[in-house]
Structures are given as structure tokens and as C-alpha cells.
Amino acid sequence: MAILYFLMGLLFAYLAYTSVQDTIWNATTILLAAVAALGFGVGYRYLRMHLKKE
């Protein structure tokens, strides 16, 4: 499950990178980067929970 969230984080980070036009301070780029950060955060929490369980 953690790998899925890390992959989603990578996907949204890539989409944020490709959505940059003149500056990174537009709503689309910031929203995509925020979703990517949440994906990485959830993936990290799942990975930490899995390692703590074992």
C-alpha cells in the first residue's frame, strides 16, 4: 500500500513539474505539489507502520 502512495506522489510531482509555465506560483502547480506531498506523507506513514508491526 505504501508503494502505491509513493507512486501517486511521484505522479503528482511529475504533473506539477510539467504544469509550470512562466512561474511556479500558480494555483495548479501549488495544488499538484500539495497533493504530491500528501501522497509522500501517507506513503511514509504506511511504511513506518508496516516496519513497526514486524
N, CA, C, O and CB atoms as a CASP TS submission, in Angstrom:
PFRMAT TS
TARGET T0000
AUTHOR 0000-0000-0000
METHOD Language model
MODEL 1
PARENT N/A
ATOM      1  N   MET     1       0.816  -1.179   0.000  1.00  0.00           N
ATOM      2  CA  MET     1       0.000   0.000   0.000  1.00  0.00           C
ATOM      3  C   MET     1       0.872   1.260   0.000  1.00  0.00           C
ATOM      4  O   MET     1       0.535   2.259  -0.636  1.00  0.00           O
ATOM      5  CB  MET     1      -0.935  -0.012   1.199  1.00  0.00           C
ATOM      6  N   ALA     2       1.991   1.201   0.717  1.00  0.00           N
ATOM      7  CA  ALA     2       2.876   2.358   0.780  1.00  0.00           C
ATOM      8  C   ALA     2       3.467   2.658  -0.591  1.00  0.00           C
ATOM      9  O   ALA     2       3.633   3.821  -0.962  1.00  0.00           O
ATOM     10  CB  ALA     2       3.996   2.124   1.801  1.00  0.00           C
ATOM     11  N   ILE     3       3.782   1.610  -1.340  1.00  0.00           N
ATOM     12  CA  ILE     3       4.353   1.808  -2.674  1.00  0.00           C
ATOM     13  C   ILE     3       3.361   2.524  -3.575  1.00  0.00           C
ATOM     14  O   ILE     3       3.751   3.367  -4.383  1.00  0.00           O
ATOM     15  CB  ILE     3       4.762   0.463  -3.297  1.00  0.00           C
ATOM     16  N   LEU     4       2.089   2.197  -3.444  1.00  0.00           N
ATOM     17  CA  LEU     4       1.055   2.854  -4.241  1.00  0.00           C
ATOM     18  C   LEU     4       1.025   4.355  -3.957  1.00  0.00           C
ATOM     19  O   LEU     4       0.927   5.159  -4.884  1.00  0.00           O
ATOM     20  CB  LEU     4      -0.324   2.231  -3.955  1.00  0.00           C
ATOM     21  N   TYR     5       1.107   4.732  -2.695  1.00  0.00           N
ATOM     22  CA  TYR     5       1.094   6.156  -2.344  1.00  0.00           C
ATOM     23  C   TYR     5       2.372   6.864  -2.786  1.00  0.00           C
ATOM     24  O   TYR     5       2.327   8.023  -3.198  1.00  0.00           O
ATOM     25  CB  TYR     5       0.907   6.324  -0.841  1.00  0.00           C
ATOM     26  N   PHE     6       3.516   6.171  -2.703  1.00  0.00           N
ATOM     27  CA  PHE     6       4.749   6.772  -3.208  1.00  0.00           C
ATOM     28  C   PHE     6       4.665   6.992  -4.721  1.00  0.00           C
ATOM     29  O   PHE     6       5.115   8.020  -5.226  1.00  0.00           O
ATOM     30  CB  PHE     6       5.959   5.882  -2.864  1.00  0.00           C
ATOM     31  N   LEU     7       4.090   6.027  -5.439  1.00  0.00           N
ATOM     32  CA  LEU     7       3.927   6.182  -6.885  1.00  0.00           C
ATOM     33  C   LEU     7       2.961   7.317  -7.217  1.00  0.00           C
ATOM     34  O   LEU     7       3.187   8.071  -8.164  1.00  0.00           O
ATOM     35  CB  LEU     7       3.429   4.874  -7.506  1.00  0.00           C
ATOM     36  N   MET     8       1.885   7.437  -6.439  1.00  0.00           N
ATOM     37  CA  MET     8       0.969   8.567  -6.654  1.00  0.00           C
ATOM     38  C   MET     8       1.667   9.885  -6.374  1.00  0.00           C
ATOM     39  O   MET     8       1.447  10.865  -7.085  1.00  0.00           O
ATOM     40  CB  MET     8      -0.279   8.433  -5.763  1.00  0.00           C
ATOM     41  N   GLY     9       2.508   9.921  -5.346  1.00  0.00           N
ATOM     42  CA  GLY     9       3.275  11.123  -5.051  1.00  0.00           C
ATOM     43  C   GLY     9       4.212  11.482  -6.190  1.00  0.00           C
ATOM     44  O   GLY     9       4.345  12.653  -6.546  1.00  0.00           O
ATOM     45  N   LEU    10       4.864  10.473  -6.763  1.00  0.00           N
ATOM     46  CA  LEU    10       5.726  10.715  -7.916  1.00  0.00           C
ATOM     47  C   LEU    10       4.935  11.219  -9.115  1.00  0.00           C
ATOM     48  O   LEU    10       5.379  12.122  -9.824  1.00  0.00           O
ATOM     49  CB  LEU    10       6.476   9.447  -8.288  1.00  0.00           C
ATOM     50  N   LEU    11       3.765  10.635  -9.339  1.00  0.00           N
ATOM     51  CA  LEU    11       2.930  11.062 -10.458  1.00  0.00           C
ATOM     52  C   LEU    11       2.508  12.518 -10.309  1.00  0.00           C
ATOM     53  O   LEU    11       2.614  13.298 -11.255  1.00  0.00           O
ATOM     54  CB  LEU    11       1.696  10.169 -10.570  1.00  0.00           C
ATOM     55  N   PHE    12       2.033  12.883  -9.130  1.00  0.00           N
ATOM     56  CA  PHE    12       1.598  14.267  -8.923  1.00  0.00           C
ATOM     57  C   PHE    12       2.776  15.237  -8.924  1.00  0.00           C
ATOM     58  O   PHE    12       2.630  16.382  -9.351  1.00  0.00           O
ATOM     59  CB  PHE    12       0.831  14.386  -7.609  1.00  0.00           C
ATOM     60  N   ALA    13       3.938  14.797  -8.453  1.00  0.00           N
ATOM     61  CA  ALA    13       5.128  15.652  -8.532  1.00  0.00           C
ATOM     62  C   ALA    13       5.518  15.877  -9.983  1.00  0.00           C
ATOM     63  O   ALA    13       5.893  16.987 -10.360  1.00  0.00           O
ATOM     64  CB  ALA    13       6.306  15.028  -7.753  1.00  0.00           C
ATOM     65  N   TYR    14       5.434  14.836 -10.799  1.00  0.00           N
ATOM     66  CA  TYR    14       5.730  14.978 -12.223  1.00  0.00           C
ATOM     67  C   TYR    14       4.723  15.911 -12.896  1.00  0.00           C
ATOM     68  O   TYR    14       5.100  16.760 -13.705  1.00  0.00           O
ATOM     69  CB  TYR    14       5.724  13.601 -12.912  1.00  0.00           C
ATOM     70  N   LEU    15       3.440  15.750 -12.557  1.00  0.00           N
ATOM     71  CA  LEU    15       2.419  16.627 -13.132  1.00  0.00           C
ATOM     72  C   LEU    15       2.636  18.078 -12.710  1.00  0.00           C
ATOM     73  O   LEU    15       2.439  18.995 -13.507  1.00  0.00           O
ATOM     74  CB  LEU    15       1.020  16.161 -12.714  1.00  0.00           C
ATOM     75  N   ALA    16       3.038  18.285 -11.468  1.00  0.00           N
ATOM     76  CA  ALA    16       3.324  19.648 -11.013  1.00  0.00           C
ATOM     77  C   ALA    16       4.523  20.218 -11.764  1.00  0.00           C
ATOM     78  O   ALA    16       4.532  21.394 -12.125  1.00  0.00           O
ATOM     79  CB  ALA    16       3.584  19.673  -9.490  1.00  0.00           C
ATOM     80  N   TYR    17       5.530  19.387 -11.996  1.00  0.00           N
ATOM     81  CA  TYR    17       6.716  19.837 -12.723  1.00  0.00           C
ATOM     82  C   TYR    17       6.369  20.221 -14.155  1.00  0.00           C
ATOM     83  O   TYR    17       6.873  21.217 -14.673  1.00  0.00           O
ATOM     84  CB  TYR    17       7.790  18.749 -12.718  1.00  0.00           C
ATOM     85  N   THR    18       5.510  19.434 -14.795  1.00  0.00           N
ATOM     86  CA  THR    18       5.164  19.722 -16.186  1.00  0.00           C
ATOM     87  C   THR    18       4.142  20.849 -16.318  1.00  0.00           C
ATOM     88  O   THR    18       3.986  21.399 -17.408  1.00  0.00           O
ATOM     89  CB  THR    18       4.630  18.474 -16.849  1.00  0.00           C
ATOM     90  N   SER    19       3.443  21.206 -15.246  1.00  0.00           N
ATOM     91  CA  SER    19       2.433  22.260 -15.344  1.00  0.00           C
ATOM     92  C   SER    19       3.010  23.660 -15.158  1.00  0.00           C
ATOM     93  O   SER    19       2.283  24.647 -15.269  1.00  0.00           O
ATOM     94  CB  SER    19       1.351  22.026 -14.323  1.00  0.00           C
ATOM     95  N   VAL    20       4.308  23.754 -14.875  1.00  0.00           N
ATOM     96  CA  VAL    20       4.946  25.059 -14.701  1.00  0.00           C
ATOM     97  C   VAL    20       4.994  25.766 -16.051  1.00  0.00           C
ATOM     98  O   VAL    20       5.460  25.209 -17.044  1.00  0.00           O
ATOM     99  CB  VAL    20       6.379  24.911 -14.100  1.00  0.00           C
ATOM    100  N   GLN    21       4.498  27.017 -16.069  1.00  0.00           N
ATOM    101  CA  GLN    21       4.528  27.790 -17.315  1.00  0.00           C
ATOM    102  C   GLN    21       5.578  28.887 -17.196  1.00  0.00           C
ATOM    103  O   GLN    21       6.728  28.672 -17.580  1.00  0.00           O
ATOM    104  CB  GLN    21       3.128  28.399 -17.634  1.00  0.00           C
ATOM    105  N   ASP    22       5.224  30.030 -16.686  1.00  0.00           N
ATOM    106  CA  ASP    22       6.196  31.107 -16.508  1.00  0.00           C
ATOM    107  C   ASP    22       6.786  31.094 -15.101  1.00  0.00           C
ATOM    108  O   ASP    22       7.971  31.369 -14.915  1.00  0.00           O
ATOM    109  CB  ASP    22       5.545  32.461 -16.790  1.00  0.00           C
ATOM    110  N   THR    23       5.967  30.780 -14.132  1.00  0.00           N
ATOM    111  CA  THR    23       6.399  30.770 -12.740  1.00  0.00           C
ATOM    112  C   THR    23       5.727  29.601 -12.027  1.00  0.00           C
ATOM    113  O   THR    23       4.700  29.098 -12.483  1.00  0.00           O
ATOM    114  CB  THR    23       6.065  32.121 -12.037  1.00  0.00           C
ATOM    115  N   ILE    24       6.301  29.176 -10.918  1.00  0.00           N
ATOM    116  CA  ILE    24       5.697  28.061 -10.189  1.00  0.00           C
ATOM    117  C   ILE    24       4.570  28.517  -9.279  1.00  0.00           C
ATOM    118  O   ILE    24       3.879  27.689  -8.686  1.00  0.00           O
ATOM    119  CB  ILE    24       6.748  27.339  -9.374  1.00  0.00           C
ATOM    120  N   TRP    25       4.378  29.826  -9.161  1.00  0.00           N
ATOM    121  CA  TRP    25       3.383  30.347  -8.226  1.00  0.00           C
ATOM    122  C   TRP    25       2.016  30.477  -8.873  1.00  0.00           C
ATOM    123  O   TRP    25       1.402  31.542  -8.811  1.00  0.00           O
ATOM    124  CB  TRP    25       3.825  31.694  -7.684  1.00  0.00           C
ATOM    125  N   ASN    26       1.531  29.414  -9.492  1.00  0.00           N
ATOM    126  CA  ASN    26       0.152  29.418  -9.960  1.00  0.00           C
ATOM    127  C   ASN    26      -0.609  28.325  -9.220  1.00  0.00           C
ATOM    128  O   ASN    26      -0.007  27.422  -8.639  1.00  0.00           O
ATOM    129  CB  ASN    26       0.076  29.209 -11.506  1.00  0.00           C
ATOM    130  N   ALA    27      -1.914  28.413  -9.245  1.00  0.00           N
ATOM    131  CA  ALA    27      -2.748  27.535  -8.411  1.00  0.00           C
ATOM    132  C   ALA    27      -2.603  26.065  -8.787  1.00  0.00           C
ATOM    133  O   ALA    27      -2.588  25.204  -7.908  1.00  0.00           O
ATOM    134  CB  ALA    27      -4.208  27.944  -8.523  1.00  0.00           C
ATOM    135  N   THR    28      -2.497  25.770 -10.061  1.00  0.00           N
ATOM    136  CA  THR    28      -2.411  24.372 -10.492  1.00  0.00           C
ATOM    137  C   THR    28      -1.143  23.714  -9.978  1.00  0.00           C
ATOM    138  O   THR    28      -1.186  22.598  -9.459  1.00  0.00           O
ATOM    139  CB  THR    28      -2.463  24.278 -12.013  1.00  0.00           C
ATOM    140  N   THR    29      -0.030  24.389 -10.117  1.00  0.00           N
ATOM    141  CA  THR    29       1.245  23.814  -9.675  1.00  0.00           C
ATOM    142  C   THR    29       1.272  23.638  -8.168  1.00  0.00           C
ATOM    143  O   THR    29       1.739  22.613  -7.670  1.00  0.00           O
ATOM    144  CB  THR    29       2.415  24.694 -10.116  1.00  0.00           C
ATOM    145  N   ILE    30       0.781  24.612  -7.448  1.00  0.00           N
ATOM    146  CA  ILE    30       0.779  24.516  -5.982  1.00  0.00           C
ATOM    147  C   ILE    30      -0.151  23.402  -5.517  1.00  0.00           C
ATOM    148  O   ILE    30       0.189  22.658  -4.596  1.00  0.00           O
ATOM    149  CB  ILE    30       0.353  25.857  -5.351  1.00  0.00           C
ATOM    150  N   LEU    31      -1.323  23.277  -6.145  1.00  0.00           N
ATOM    151  CA  LEU    31      -2.259  22.208  -5.773  1.00  0.00           C
ATOM    152  C   LEU    31      -1.663  20.835  -6.062  1.00  0.00           C
ATOM    153  O   LEU    31      -1.753  19.941  -5.221  1.00  0.00           O
ATOM    154  CB  LEU    31      -3.588  22.371  -6.526  1.00  0.00           C
ATOM    155  N   LEU    32      -1.060  20.651  -7.224  1.00  0.00           N
ATOM    156  CA  LEU    32      -0.457  19.360  -7.559  1.00  0.00           C
ATOM    157  C   LEU    32       0.712  19.039  -6.641  1.00  0.00           C
ATOM    158  O   LEU    32       0.885  17.886  -6.247  1.00  0.00           O
ATOM    159  CB  LEU    32       0.007  19.350  -9.012  1.00  0.00           C
ATOM    160  N   ALA    33       1.516  20.032  -6.295  1.00  0.00           N
ATOM    161  CA  ALA    33       2.631  19.802  -5.380  1.00  0.00           C
ATOM    162  C   ALA    33       2.132  19.448  -3.981  1.00  0.00           C
ATOM    163  O   ALA    33       2.733  18.620  -3.297  1.00  0.00           O
ATOM    164  CB  ALA    33       3.534  21.039  -5.321  1.00  0.00           C
ATOM    165  N   ALA    34       1.039  20.072  -3.555  1.00  0.00           N
ATOM    166  CA  ALA    34       0.471  19.749  -2.237  1.00  0.00           C
ATOM    167  C   ALA    34      -0.065  18.318  -2.208  1.00  0.00           C
ATOM    168  O   ALA    34       0.128  17.606  -1.222  1.00  0.00           O
ATOM    169  CB  ALA    34      -0.655  20.742  -1.877  1.00  0.00           C
ATOM    170  N   VAL    35      -0.728  17.899  -3.266  1.00  0.00           N
ATOM    171  CA  VAL    35      -1.237  16.519  -3.333  1.00  0.00           C
ATOM    172  C   VAL    35      -0.075  15.536  -3.364  1.00  0.00           C
ATOM    173  O   VAL    35      -0.152  14.472  -2.750  1.00  0.00           O
ATOM    174  CB  VAL    35      -2.141  16.321  -4.581  1.00  0.00           C
ATOM    175  N   ALA    36       1.002  15.876  -4.069  1.00  0.00           N
ATOM    176  CA  ALA    36       2.186  15.014  -4.085  1.00  0.00           C
ATOM    177  C   ALA    36       2.795  14.901  -2.694  1.00  0.00           C
ATOM    178  O   ALA    36       3.200  13.816  -2.280  1.00  0.00           O
ATOM    179  CB  ALA    36       3.230  15.549  -5.074  1.00  0.00           C
ATOM    180  N   ALA    37       2.861  16.010  -1.976  1.00  0.00           N
ATOM    181  CA  ALA    37       3.412  15.979  -0.622  1.00  0.00           C
ATOM    182  C   ALA    37       2.551  15.118   0.297  1.00  0.00           C
ATOM    183  O   ALA    37       3.074  14.375   1.127  1.00  0.00           O
ATOM    184  CB  ALA    37       3.529  17.401  -0.058  1.00  0.00           C
ATOM    185  N   LEU    38       1.238  15.219   0.151  1.00  0.00           N
ATOM    186  CA  LEU    38       0.350  14.371   0.952  1.00  0.00           C
ATOM    187  C   LEU    38       0.538  12.893   0.599  1.00  0.00           C
ATOM    188  O   LEU    38       0.533  12.039   1.486  1.00  0.00           O
ATOM    189  CB  LEU    38      -1.119  14.783   0.740  1.00  0.00           C
ATOM    190  N   GLY    39       0.700  12.594  -0.670  1.00  0.00           N
ATOM    191  CA  GLY    39       0.940  11.211  -1.094  1.00  0.00           C
ATOM    192  C   GLY    39       2.219  10.653  -0.504  1.00  0.00           C
ATOM    193  O   GLY    39       2.244   9.522  -0.018  1.00  0.00           O
ATOM    194  N   PHE    40       3.294  11.452  -0.545  1.00  0.00           N
ATOM    195  CA  PHE    40       4.549  11.006   0.059  1.00  0.00           C
ATOM    196  C   PHE    40       4.400  10.837   1.564  1.00  0.00           C
ATOM    197  O   PHE    40       4.946   9.896   2.139  1.00  0.00           O
ATOM    198  CB  PHE    40       5.674  11.995  -0.251  1.00  0.00           C
ATOM    199  N   GLY    41       3.675  11.732   2.198  1.00  0.00           N
ATOM    200  CA  GLY    41       3.484  11.643   3.646  1.00  0.00           C
ATOM    201  C   GLY    41       2.709  10.405   4.053  1.00  0.00           C
ATOM    202  O   GLY    41       3.073   9.724   5.011  1.00  0.00           O
ATOM    203  N   VAL    42       1.648  10.116   3.330  1.00  0.00           N
ATOM    204  CA  VAL    42       0.854   8.924   3.646  1.00  0.00           C
ATOM    205  C   VAL    42       1.658   7.663   3.361  1.00  0.00           C
ATOM    206  O   VAL    42       1.596   6.702   4.128  1.00  0.00           O
ATOM    207  CB  VAL    42      -0.463   8.912   2.838  1.00  0.00           C
ATOM    208  N   GLY    43       2.409   7.656   2.271  1.00  0.00           N
ATOM    209  CA  GLY    43       3.256   6.503   1.969  1.00  0.00           C
ATOM    210  C   GLY    43       4.294   6.265   3.048  1.00  0.00           C
ATOM    211  O   GLY    43       4.554   5.123   3.428  1.00  0.00           O
ATOM    212  N   TYR    44       4.884   7.338   3.540  1.00  0.00           N
ATOM    213  CA  TYR    44       5.858   7.220   4.619  1.00  0.00           C
ATOM    214  C   TYR    44       5.219   6.675   5.890  1.00  0.00           C
ATOM    215  O   TYR    44       5.804   5.841   6.581  1.00  0.00           O
ATOM    216  CB  TYR    44       6.501   8.571   4.897  1.00  0.00           C
ATOM    217  N   ARG    45       4.014   7.152   6.191  1.00  0.00           N
ATOM    218  CA  ARG    45       3.332   6.673   7.410  1.00  0.00           C
ATOM    219  C   ARG    45       2.983   5.190   7.297  1.00  0.00           C
ATOM    220  O   ARG    45       3.134   4.444   8.265  1.00  0.00           O
ATOM    221  CB  ARG    45       2.048   7.495   7.671  1.00  0.00           C
ATOM    222  N   TYR    46       2.514   4.753   6.113  1.00  0.00           N
ATOM    223  CA  TYR    46       2.223   3.336   5.910  1.00  0.00           C
ATOM    224  C   TYR    46       3.492   2.491   6.029  1.00  0.00           C
ATOM    225  O   TYR    46       3.471   1.419   6.633  1.00  0.00           O
ATOM    226  CB  TYR    46       1.570   3.118   4.540  1.00  0.00           C
ATOM    227  N   LEU    47       4.589   2.970   5.456  1.00  0.00           N
ATOM    228  CA  LEU    47       5.842   2.236   5.528  1.00  0.00           C
ATOM    229  C   LEU    47       6.321   2.144   6.965  1.00  0.00           C
ATOM    230  O   LEU    47       6.756   1.080   7.406  1.00  0.00           O
ATOM    231  CB  LEU    47       6.906   2.898   4.654  1.00  0.00           C
ATOM    232  N   ARG    48       6.248   3.245   7.699  1.00  0.00           N
ATOM    233  CA  ARG    48       6.670   3.232   9.105  1.00  0.00           C
ATOM    234  C   ARG    48       5.788   2.312   9.940  1.00  0.00           C
ATOM    235  O   ARG    48       6.281   1.605  10.819  1.00  0.00           O
ATOM    236  CB  ARG    48       6.640   4.651   9.686  1.00  0.00           C
ATOM    237  N   MET    49       4.481   2.319   9.667  1.00  0.00           N
ATOM    238  CA  MET    49       3.560   1.444  10.403  1.00  0.00           C
ATOM    239  C   MET    49       3.860  -0.028  10.096  1.00  0.00           C
ATOM    240  O   MET    49       3.805  -0.880  10.984  1.00  0.00           O
ATOM    241  CB  MET    49       2.085   1.779  10.044  1.00  0.00           C
ATOM    242  N   HIS    50       4.176  -0.314   8.835  1.00  0.00           N
ATOM    243  CA  HIS    50       4.492  -1.698   8.448  1.00  0.00           C
ATOM    244  C   HIS    50       5.787  -2.179   9.126  1.00  0.00           C
ATOM    245  O   HIS    50       5.860  -3.311   9.604  1.00  0.00           O
ATOM    246  CB  HIS    50       4.628  -1.806   6.905  1.00  0.00           C
ATOM    247  N   LEU    51       6.804  -1.305   9.161  1.00  0.00           N
ATOM    248  CA  LEU    51       8.056  -1.707   9.772  1.00  0.00           C
ATOM    249  C   LEU    51       7.939  -1.828  11.292  1.00  0.00           C
ATOM    250  O   LEU    51       8.624  -2.648  11.904  1.00  0.00           O
ATOM    251  CB  LEU    51       9.143  -0.719   9.413  1.00  0.00           C
ATOM    252  N   LYS    52       7.080  -1.020  11.898  1.00  0.00           N
ATOM    253  CA  LYS    52       6.882  -1.103  13.343  1.00  0.00           C
ATOM    254  C   LYS    52       6.119  -2.377  13.713  1.00  0.00           C
ATOM    255  O   LYS    52       6.318  -2.929  14.795  1.00  0.00           O
ATOM    256  CB  LYS    52       6.128   0.138  13.853  1.00  0.00           C
ATOM    257  N   LYS    53       5.241  -2.843  12.810  1.00  0.00           N
ATOM    258  CA  LYS    53       4.432  -4.029  13.068  1.00  0.00           C
ATOM    259  C   LYS    53       5.289  -5.287  13.098  1.00  0.00           C
ATOM    260  O   LYS    53       5.005  -6.221  13.848  1.00  0.00           O
ATOM    261  CB  LYS    53       3.341  -4.165  12.014  1.00  0.00           C
ATOM    262  N   GLU    54       6.335  -5.309  12.282  1.00  0.00           N
ATOM    263  CA  GLU    54       7.171  -6.517  12.191  1.00  0.00           C
ATOM    264  C   GLU    54       8.143  -6.641  13.300  1.00  0.00           C
ATOM    265  O   GLU    54       8.906  -7.606  13.347  1.00  0.00           O
ATOM    266  CB  GLU    54       7.907  -6.544  10.916  1.00  0.00           C
TER
END
